[in-house]
Amino acid sequence: MKTRTLIRAAVVAAIAVVPALSFAQQVDPQQAPKTRAEVRAELIQLERAGYNPADTNETNYPADIQAAEARVAQQNALAQQQGTADTGYGPATAGTTQSGPAPRVTTPDNTLYGH
């Protein structure tokens, strides 16, 4: 009799917890906190746009960062129009790669035939 009550209590508890868990997993990407990698990528993008955090002071800080953010937004909009948005994430989309051992360089002392 006690096991039947225990089983019922466990089932009721599980039913009560399932909706709370499913609700907790729905995270809006716009509201989620940024990761360290995302913040670092944004800082690198701002520095490439001309912002230097070491050169800022109280008189020009807001103008400097806002100008760099505007340049980054313009670059991102242009890249989206061209279909090549640079988010700072993922592999390089242009260029070549090669694997395998380095090419062997022969010199007069190190010839292919050992002469």
PEVENNOR-V337392 format. One line per field, one symbol per residue. burial: b if it has 16 or more other ideal C-beta (glycine too) atoms within 10 Angstrom, else e. Layout:
BEGIN
burial=???
END
This chain:
BEGIN
burial=eeeeeeeeeeeeeeeeeeeeeeeeeeeeeeeeeeeeeeeebeeebbeebebeeeeeeeeeeeebeeebeebbeeeeeeeeeeeeeeeeeeeeeeeeeeeeeeeeeeeeeeeeeee
END
